[in-house]
């Protein structure tokens, strides 16, 4: 049994698992209600900045950026709101990386896992050839 203290309210709770590993179930429920409120506000006021959304919904800017990085929130293409790509700093509407960085990382990962076929060693092949059993015809 994993007993923890909630970082938000300080109560002791039995941690079962989930995305909010440092919050009690009551605070998690409140956080999810705030998420719904932020999402509705962004849908209604698509030109609002993150600071305005934060002030109107009483949620920290850091929490809103976390939801965007987790791809739970996404801003429309014409929205002035964006966050910086973690690799190159380009403005993106959702996630952690821009499309260019995602593509380059995918290519480098696939190249890293690509196995090279070993070249046959001529000396080892010659040794095997010499060691073969020979039969004489009778």
KELO-107530 format. One record per residue (C-alpha): residue in three letters; residue number from 1; x, y, z. Coordinates in steps of 0.5 Angstrom, whole numbers. Layout:
<pt residuo="ALA" num="NUM" xx="X" yy="Y" zz="Z"/>
...
This chain:
<pt residuo="UNK" num="1" xx="0" yy="0" zz="0"/>
<pt residuo="UNK" num="2" xx="3" yy="7" zz="-2"/>
<pt residuo="UNK" num="3" xx="1" yy="12" zz="3"/>
<pt residuo="UNK" num="4" xx="2" yy="20" zz="1"/>
<pt residuo="UNK" num="5" xx="1" yy="27" zz="2"/>
<pt residuo="UNK" num="6" xx="-3" yy="31" zz="-3"/>
<pt residuo="UNK" num="7" xx="1" yy="37" zz="-5"/>
<pt residuo="UNK" num="8" xx="-5" yy="41" zz="-6"/>
<pt residuo="UNK" num="9" xx="-9" yy="40" zz="0"/>
<pt residuo="UNK" num="10" xx="-4" yy="36" zz="5"/>
<pt residuo="UNK" num="11" xx="-9" yy="31" zz="6"/>
<pt residuo="UNK" num="12" xx="-6" yy="23" zz="7"/>
<pt residuo="UNK" num="13" xx="-9" yy="19" zz="1"/>
<pt residuo="UNK" num="14" xx="-8" yy="12" zz="-1"/>
<pt residuo="UNK" num="15" xx="-4" yy="13" zz="-8"/>
<pt residuo="UNK" num="16" xx="-7" yy="8" zz="-13"/>
<pt residuo="UNK" num="17" xx="-4" yy="11" zz="-20"/>
<pt residuo="UNK" num="18" xx="-6" yy="16" zz="-25"/>
<pt residuo="UNK" num="19" xx="-3" yy="22" zz="-28"/>
<pt residuo="UNK" num="20" xx="-3" yy="26" zz="-22"/>
<pt residuo="UNK" num="21" xx="1" yy="22" zz="-18"/>
<pt residuo="UNK" num="22" xx="2" yy="27" zz="-12"/>
<pt residuo="UNK" num="23" xx="-6" yy="29" zz="-11"/>
<pt residuo="UNK" num="24" xx="-11" yy="26" zz="-7"/>
<pt residuo="UNK" num="25" xx="-17" yy="24" zz="-11"/>
<pt residuo="UNK" num="26" xx="-21" yy="30" zz="-9"/>
<pt residuo="UNK" num="27" xx="-16" yy="35" zz="-12"/>
<pt residuo="UNK" num="28" xx="-15" yy="30" zz="-18"/>
<pt residuo="UNK" num="29" xx="-23" yy="31" zz="-19"/>
<pt residuo="UNK" num="30" xx="-22" yy="39" zz="-18"/>
<pt residuo="UNK" num="31" xx="-16" yy="39" zz="-23"/>
<pt residuo="UNK" num="32" xx="-21" yy="35" zz="-28"/>
<pt residuo="UNK" num="33" xx="-26" yy="40" zz="-27"/>
<pt residuo="UNK" num="34" xx="-21" yy="46" zz="-28"/>
<pt residuo="UNK" num="35" xx="-19" yy="43" zz="-35"/>
<pt residuo="UNK" num="36" xx="-26" yy="42" zz="-37"/>
<pt residuo="UNK" num="37" xx="-27" yy="50" zz="-36"/>
<pt residuo="UNK" num="38" xx="-20" yy="52" zz="-39"/>
<pt residuo="UNK" num="39" xx="-22" yy="48" zz="-45"/>
<pt residuo="UNK" num="40" xx="-29" yy="51" zz="-46"/>
<pt residuo="UNK" num="41" xx="-26" yy="58" zz="-45"/>
<pt residuo="UNK" num="42" xx="-21" yy="57" zz="-50"/>
<pt residuo="UNK" num="43" xx="-27" yy="54" zz="-55"/>
<pt residuo="UNK" num="44" xx="-31" yy="60" zz="-54"/>
<pt residuo="UNK" num="45" xx="-25" yy="65" zz="-54"/>
<pt residuo="UNK" num="46" xx="-20" yy="63" zz="-59"/>
<pt residuo="UNK" num="47" xx="-16" yy="69" zz="-59"/>
<pt residuo="UNK" num="48" xx="-15" yy="69" zz="-52"/>
<pt residuo="UNK" num="49" xx="-7" yy="69" zz="-49"/>
<pt residuo="UNK" num="50" xx="-5" yy="64" zz="-44"/>
<pt residuo="UNK" num="51" xx="-4" yy="69" zz="-39"/>
<pt residuo="UNK" num="52" xx="-12" yy="71" zz="-40"/>
<pt residuo="UNK" num="53" xx="-14" yy="64" zz="-40"/>
<pt residuo="UNK" num="54" xx="-10" yy="63" zz="-33"/>
<pt residuo="UNK" num="55" xx="-13" yy="69" zz="-30"/>
<pt residuo="UNK" num="56" xx="-20" yy="68" zz="-32"/>
<pt residuo="UNK" num="57" xx="-20" yy="60" zz="-30"/>
<pt residuo="UNK" num="58" xx="-16" yy="61" zz="-24"/>
<pt residuo="UNK" num="59" xx="-11" yy="56" zz="-27"/>
<pt residuo="UNK" num="60" xx="-3" yy="57" zz="-27"/>
<pt residuo="UNK" num="61" xx="0" yy="58" zz="-34"/>
<pt residuo="UNK" num="62" xx="5" yy="52" zz="-32"/>
<pt residuo="UNK" num="63" xx="-1" yy="48" zz="-31"/>
<pt residuo="UNK" num="64" xx="-4" yy="50" zz="-38"/>
<pt residuo="UNK" num="65" xx="2" yy="49" zz="-41"/>
<pt residuo="UNK" num="66" xx="3" yy="42" zz="-38"/>
<pt residuo="UNK" num="67" xx="-4" yy="40" zz="-41"/>
<pt residuo="UNK" num="68" xx="-2" yy="43" zz="-48"/>
<pt residuo="UNK" num="69" xx="5" yy="39" zz="-48"/>
<pt residuo="UNK" num="70" xx="1" yy="33" zz="-46"/>
<pt residuo="UNK" num="71" xx="-3" yy="34" zz="-52"/>
<pt residuo="UNK" num="72" xx="-10" yy="35" zz="-48"/>
<pt residuo="UNK" num="73" xx="-11" yy="42" zz="-50"/>
<pt residuo="UNK" num="74" xx="-10" yy="44" zz="-57"/>
<pt residuo="UNK" num="75" xx="-10" yy="51" zz="-60"/>
<pt residuo="UNK" num="76" xx="-13" yy="53" zz="-67"/>
<pt residuo="UNK" num="77" xx="-8" yy="54" zz="-73"/>
<pt residuo="UNK" num="78" xx="-10" yy="61" zz="-73"/>
<pt residuo="UNK" num="79" xx="-10" yy="62" zz="-65"/>
<pt residuo="UNK" num="80" xx="-4" yy="67" zz="-63"/>
<pt residuo="UNK" num="81" xx="-3" yy="62" zz="-57"/>
<pt residuo="UNK" num="82" xx="3" yy="57" zz="-58"/>
<pt residuo="UNK" num="83" xx="9" yy="54" zz="-54"/>
<pt residuo="UNK" num="84" xx="16" yy="53" zz="-56"/>
<pt residuo="UNK" num="85" xx="18" yy="47" zz="-59"/>
<pt residuo="UNK" num="86" xx="23" yy="43" zz="-53"/>
<pt residuo="UNK" num="87" xx="28" yy="42" zz="-59"/>
<pt residuo="UNK" num="88" xx="29" yy="48" zz="-63"/>
<pt residuo="UNK" num="89" xx="24" yy="53" zz="-60"/>
<pt residuo="UNK" num="90" xx="19" yy="54" zz="-66"/>
<pt residuo="UNK" num="91" xx="12" yy="56" zz="-64"/>
<pt residuo="UNK" num="92" xx="7" yy="50" zz="-64"/>
<pt residuo="UNK" num="93" xx="0" yy="49" zz="-62"/>
<pt residuo="UNK" num="94" xx="0" yy="42" zz="-58"/>
<pt residuo="UNK" num="95" xx="5" yy="37" zz="-56"/>
<pt residuo="UNK" num="96" xx="13" yy="38" zz="-54"/>
<pt residuo="UNK" num="97" xx="16" yy="38" zz="-61"/>
<pt residuo="UNK" num="98" xx="15" yy="41" zz="-68"/>
<pt residuo="UNK" num="99" xx="13" yy="37" zz="-74"/>
<pt residuo="UNK" num="100" xx="21" yy="38" zz="-77"/>
<pt residuo="UNK" num="101" xx="24" yy="36" zz="-70"/>
<pt residuo="UNK" num="102" xx="19" yy="30" zz="-70"/>
<pt residuo="UNK" num="103" xx="21" yy="28" zz="-77"/>
<pt residuo="UNK" num="104" xx="29" yy="29" zz="-75"/>
<pt residuo="UNK" num="105" xx="28" yy="25" zz="-69"/>
<pt residuo="UNK" num="106" xx="24" yy="19" zz="-72"/>
<pt residuo="UNK" num="107" xx="29" yy="19" zz="-77"/>
<pt residuo="UNK" num="108" xx="35" yy="18" zz="-72"/>
<pt residuo="UNK" num="109" xx="32" yy="13" zz="-68"/>
<pt residuo="UNK" num="110" xx="30" yy="9" zz="-74"/>
<pt residuo="UNK" num="111" xx="37" yy="9" zz="-76"/>
<pt residuo="UNK" num="112" xx="40" yy="8" zz="-69"/>
<pt residuo="UNK" num="113" xx="36" yy="1" zz="-69"/>
<pt residuo="UNK" num="114" xx="37" yy="-1" zz="-76"/>
<pt residuo="UNK" num="115" xx="42" yy="-7" zz="-76"/>
<pt residuo="UNK" num="116" xx="48" yy="-8" zz="-80"/>
<pt residuo="UNK" num="117" xx="49" yy="-14" zz="-83"/>
<pt residuo="UNK" num="118" xx="56" yy="-17" zz="-81"/>
<pt residuo="UNK" num="119" xx="61" yy="-18" zz="-87"/>
<pt residuo="UNK" num="120" xx="63" yy="-25" zz="-88"/>
<pt residuo="UNK" num="121" xx="70" yy="-26" zz="-85"/>
<pt residuo="UNK" num="122" xx="74" yy="-29" zz="-91"/>
<pt residuo="UNK" num="123" xx="79" yy="-32" zz="-86"/>
<pt residuo="UNK" num="124" xx="74" yy="-35" zz="-82"/>
<pt residuo="UNK" num="125" xx="70" yy="-38" zz="-88"/>
<pt residuo="UNK" num="126" xx="77" yy="-41" zz="-91"/>
<pt residuo="UNK" num="127" xx="78" yy="-44" zz="-84"/>
<pt residuo="UNK" num="128" xx="71" yy="-47" zz="-84"/>
<pt residuo="UNK" num="129" xx="73" yy="-50" zz="-91"/>
<pt residuo="UNK" num="130" xx="79" yy="-53" zz="-89"/>
<pt residuo="UNK" num="131" xx="76" yy="-56" zz="-83"/>
<pt residuo="UNK" num="132" xx="70" yy="-60" zz="-87"/>
<pt residuo="UNK" num="133" xx="70" yy="-67" zz="-87"/>
<pt residuo="UNK" num="134" xx="72" yy="-70" zz="-94"/>
<pt residuo="UNK" num="135" xx="70" yy="-77" zz="-97"/>
<pt residuo="UNK" num="136" xx="73" yy="-82" zz="-102"/>
<pt residuo="UNK" num="137" xx="70" yy="-86" zz="-107"/>
<pt residuo="UNK" num="138" xx="71" yy="-93" zz="-106"/>
